[in-house]
Amino acid sequence: MPSAAPARCAKPVYLTLDTGHMGVAPLIAEVLQRQQVRVTFFAANEATQQGDGTLGEHWAPWWRARASEGHAFASHTWDHVYWRADVPGADGQMRFRVKPSAGPDSGRESVIEPAAYCETLDRASRRLQQLTGQKPLPLFRAPGGKTSPALLAAARQCGYAHVGWAPAGFLGDELPSERFSNAALLDRALRNIRPGDILMAHLGIWSRRDPWAPAVLEPLIEGLKARGFCFATLREHPDYQAWLAQKGF
């Protein structure tokens, strides 16, 4: 059974982790368990260093274990689908130019209907439910955080509210380590993070030579705790309480 939710504190932060190559996923899980921190995972079916993709069978035990620890889960689109532009149709309906970075159409742009975008959100959610045994939150994160008002409206119509991150919550694990060292990223985060911030990092970034996780993750958690912060999942975030209640959570 999931662990009990942590007691509320005056300075909550909300750590979120998007999928990636998963090479550091076991180490991240060890840190989270050791520190008794619950996070929200946003999952797409991305290519991995080992196994058949982030939501494939190879990683199924990993996801089940995270569910048993009380973490939360939400969609990141199935094929890590980037929104590129809105495309108004002659019929007055808005469509979307998108470019997946995973799956059979990786790297190819296409124009899709709102219903097709909803399906890529739903497909990731359905697979997460199969893997974790729990219903994912009715939330999503667009890859790269790239959206438009029309995209957000279409997603809400099919049951999903978007989650971005705070400016200080961009933890920098996507940045080149040659110019943004782990030490500098840690220092910046500890100086700038404020109560209520949503933080964002990944389960492995292909392009970063000096991996951010777990090197920065544990000192970041310990440093924030020392400053009186606590960690919660997006189940507890005040901005989403009404939406979650409306959706039966």
C-alpha positions in Angstrom: 0.0 0.0 0.0 1.2 3.6 -0.6 2.8 5.3 2.3 0.8 7.9 4.2 1.0 11.4 2.9 3.5 13.6 4.7 2.3 16.0 7.3 1.7 19.5 5.8 4.3 22.2 6.5 4.5 25.9 5.9 7.1 25.6 3.1 6.1 22.9 0.6 7.8 22.2 -2.7 6.6 19.8 -5.4 9.4 17.8 -7.1 8.4 16.4 -10.4 10.4 14.0 -12.6 9.9 13.5 -16.3 11.0 10.4 -18.0 14.4 10.1 -19.8 16.9 7.4 -20.6 16.3 5.8 -17.1 20.0 5.1 -16.6 19.9 6.9 -13.3 16.3 5.9 -12.4 17.4 3.2 -9.8 19.7 5.6 -8.1 17.1 8.3 -8.0 14.7 5.8 -6.5 17.2 5.0 -3.8 17.6 8.7 -2.9 13.8 9.3 -2.8 13.3 6.3 -0.5 16.2 7.1 1.7 15.0 10.7 2.1 11.3 9.7 2.4 10.4 12.1 -0.4 7.3 11.6 -2.6 7.3 13.1 -6.1 5.1 13.2 -9.2 6.3 11.4 -12.2 5.3 12.5 -15.7 5.8 9.6 -18.1 6.1 9.2 -21.9 7.3 6.1 -23.6 10.8 7.3 -24.4 13.9 5.4 -25.5 16.0 4.0 -22.7 19.6 2.9 -22.2 18.4 -0.5 -21.2 15.1 -2.3 -22.0 12.2 -1.5 -24.3 11.3 2.1 -23.4 10.4 3.9 -20.3 6.9 2.4 -20.2 8.0 -1.0 -21.5 8.0 -4.3 -19.7 11.7 -4.0 -18.7 10.8 -1.1 -16.4 7.5 -2.4 -15.2 8.9 -3.6 -11.8 10.5 -0.1 -11.2 7.1 1.6 -11.8 5.3 -0.8 -9.5 7.8 -0.2 -6.7 7.4 3.6 -7.0 3.6 3.2 -6.7 4.0 1.2 -3.5 6.1 4.0 -2.1 3.3 6.6 -2.5 4.5 8.6 -5.5 2.0 10.1 -8.0 1.9 9.7 -11.8 0.7 11.6 -14.7 0.9 11.8 -18.5 3.7 13.3 -20.5 2.1 12.2 -23.9 2.8 8.8 -25.3 5.6 9.5 -27.8 6.9 12.7 -26.1 5.0 14.8 -28.5 6.2 18.4 -28.8 3.6 21.1 -29.7 5.0 23.3 -32.4 2.1 25.5 -33.6 -1.6 25.9 -33.8 -3.1 25.3 -37.2 -6.5 26.9 -37.8 -8.7 24.8 -40.1 -11.1 26.1 -42.8 -13.9 24.5 -40.7 -13.0 26.8 -37.8 -11.5 24.0 -35.7 -8.0 24.4 -34.4 -5.5 21.7 -35.1 -1.9 21.3 -33.9 1.4 20.9 -35.6 3.4 18.5 -33.5 6.8 16.7 -33.5 7.3 13.5 -31.4 10.8 12.8 -30.1 10.0 9.1 -29.5 8.2 6.3 -31.2 7.8 5.4 -34.9 7.2 9.1 -36.0 10.1 10.5 -34.0 11.5 13.7 -35.6 8.7 14.1 -38.1 6.2 16.9 -38.0 2.5 16.4 -38.6 -0.8 18.2 -38.1 -3.2 16.4 -35.8 -6.7 16.9 -34.5 -7.4 17.7 -30.9 -8.8 14.2 -30.5 -5.5 12.7 -31.5 -3.7 14.9 -29.0 -6.1 13.6 -26.3 -5.4 10.1 -27.3 -1.6 10.5 -26.8 -2.4 11.8 -23.3 -4.8 9.0 -22.6 -2.4 6.3 -23.9 0.3 7.3 -21.5 -2.2 7.4 -18.6 -3.6 4.0 -19.5 -0.2 2.4 -19.5 0.8 4.1 -16.3 -2.4 2.6 -14.7 -1.4 -0.9 -16.0 2.1 -0.5 -14.6 1.3 1.0 -11.2 -2.1 -0.3 -10.4 -3.3 3.2 -9.6 -5.2 5.8 -11.5 -2.9 8.5 -12.7 -3.7 12.1 -11.8 -5.8 14.0 -14.4 -2.8 16.2 -15.1 -0.2 16.3 -17.9 3.0 18.0 -18.8 3.6 18.9 -22.4 7.2 18.0 -23.5 9.4 21.1 -23.2 6.5 22.8 -21.4 5.4 24.0 -24.9 1.7 24.7 -25.2 -0.8 27.2 -26.5 -4.2 28.4 -25.1 -5.9 26.2 -27.7 -3.9 23.1 -26.8 -4.6 23.7 -23.1 -8.3 24.1 -23.8 -8.4 20.9 -25.9 -6.6 19.0 -23.1 -9.0 20.2 -20.4 -11.9 19.2 -22.6 -10.6 15.6 -22.5 -9.8 15.7 -18.8 -6.3 17.0 -18.3 -4.9 20.2 -16.6 -1.4 21.2 -17.6 1.5 21.4 -15.1 4.5 23.5 -15.8 7.2 24.5 -13.3 8.5 27.5 -11.4 11.3 29.6 -12.9 13.6 28.5 -10.0 12.2 25.0 -10.3 14.0 24.4 -13.6 16.7 22.4 -12.0 19.0 22.5 -15.1 19.6 18.8 -15.7 19.1 19.4 -19.5 21.8 22.0 -19.6 25.3 21.2 -20.9 27.6 20.2 -18.0 30.5 22.0 -19.7 28.8 25.4 -18.9 26.5 24.5 -16.0 28.3 22.4 -13.4 26.4 20.3 -10.9 27.8 22.5 -8.1 26.5 25.6 -9.8 23.1 24.1 -10.4 22.8 23.0 -6.8 23.8 26.4 -5.5 21.4 28.2 -7.8 18.5 26.0 -6.8 19.2 26.3 -3.0 19.3 30.1 -3.4 16.3 30.6 -5.5 13.6 28.0 -4.7 10.7 29.4 -2.8 7.7 27.8 -1.0 5.1 26.5 -3.4 7.5 26.0 -6.3 7.1 23.1 -8.7 10.5 21.6 -9.4 11.4 19.7 -12.6 14.1 17.3 -13.5 14.4 14.0 -15.5 15.1 10.3 -15.2 18.2 10.7 -17.3 19.3 13.2 -20.0 21.2 11.8 -23.0 23.1 14.9 -23.8 24.5 15.8 -20.3 28.0 14.4 -19.8 28.1 14.8 -16.0 24.7 13.5 -14.9 22.7 15.8 -12.6 21.1 12.9 -10.9 21.7 11.6 -8.4 24.7 13.8 -7.7 22.6 17.0 -7.2 19.4 15.4 -6.1 20.3 14.3 -2.6 22.2 17.4 -1.5 19.3 19.5 -3.0 16.7 17.6 -0.9 18.9 17.7 2.2 19.6 21.4 1.7 15.9 22.3 1.2 14.9 20.3 4.3 17.6 22.1 6.3 15.9 25.4 5.2 12.5 24.2 6.5 11.0 23.0 3.2 9.0 19.8 2.9 8.1 17.8 -0.2 4.7 16.8 -1.5 3.1 15.4 -4.7 0.8 17.3 -6.9 -2.1 15.6 -5.2 -1.5 18.2 -2.4 -0.8 21.3 -4.6 -3.4 24.0 -3.9 -3.7 25.1 -7.6 -5.0 21.7 -8.6 -7.2 20.8 -5.6 -10.4 22.0 -7.2 -9.6 20.2 -10.5 -8.7 17.0 -8.8 -11.8 17.1 -6.7 -13.9 17.7 -9.8 -12.3 14.6 -11.3 -13.0 12.4 -8.3 -9.5 12.5 -6.7 
